Amino acid sequence: QAIRIFRDGVQIGSTIAAADGSWSFADPDVLGDGVYSYTATATDRAGNESVRSLVFKSLVDTVAPVAPTSFALTPDTGVVGDSVTFSPAPRLSGQAEPGSLVEVFEKDLFLGSATADNRGRWGLDLPSLADGAHTLRIQSTDLAGNTSDLSTHVIVIDTIAPLAATIGKIIEDSGDDPLDAVTNTRRLTLEGNGEPGSFVNLTRNGTKFGRALVGGDGVWRFDATGTELLDGRHLFVATATDLAGNAAEASQPFAVVVDTRAPLAPRLSGITPDTGNPRDRITAIANPSALGVAEPNSKLSVFIDGNLAGETVADAIGAWKFQMPVLATGSHTVVAKAIDRAGNASADSLPMMVSIDSGVPGSPIITGISNDTGSSAFDFVTR
């Protein structure tokens, strides 16, 4: 049989069918990209020609597809969009030419393939990968066999939690002890340590408070001066997380005491030893001790005649004692001021007058007796 071949309705050549009825024909023209419709007729030895065959369409495509783009990981834990995850076998997805076959490699290792849908979307469940950075190479092949350029995309697998963070101090720690976390400031800055590059998530009394990045030196600092805290005790907890979202164990609670109220003025109650009359604050001792009551655990500054004489500390119930320096004979004014742990200062106490009388009195003289009878009233003879 003679076979006539038509392209888009125009005969482009003919061939002879083999004894088994098969035939082949090479289009003689170099075709541009596009869709072409082919039909054929068969003519037997008697000259009878068949009707045309069903249309066979052929697509000529010499253009390579665009390299795959828009890569994403699922789950992308931690910061979404950074392709860092704690899942060792995440799903990689992206965009490619619709209908193309997308293949994924790491170096020369084939990781898998997927077919892009009619909107160009594709996804591939990656095999389990070791912790660390992985540079993936992605390419697509269209239906015509054209292969795109390679795209690269780096993903990071991190399944290890960072070191636990700690809270070390508040910058605005007032008072004598710079590390007791007692302050008279309501706007604070917290500081601590953690794994460099990790994030520190802070809570206050169980409620989210803020987030800080740990620097390369392992120190983090969170400026919370935009939040005014009320007076009282505040419990802060720090939890470190890395870029992959792995969370470390929470830190121990860090107690901060905000105290903006000045203590009550201390009270001077007397001296010891108070010789003679025990309550008249007149003593023969040149350096007695002043006694008083103040806010428990506060520091007392004691002034004598307007000059600072020294300091002492009130005990847990507020009692305090201060041994004065050697004082000159005469009257002296003693005043005390209390300073609490937060550094708040009280008003001055009421003054206490102390008299030092260390002189020895003169010897007494006996001048007579009463009822001195007899002839002389001064002979010390009486009946």
Summary of the structure (lengths in Angstrom):
residues: 383
radius of gyration: 49.5
end to end distance: 185.8
largest distance: 199.9
contacts: 1111
relative contact order: 0.09
helix: 0%
strand: 45%
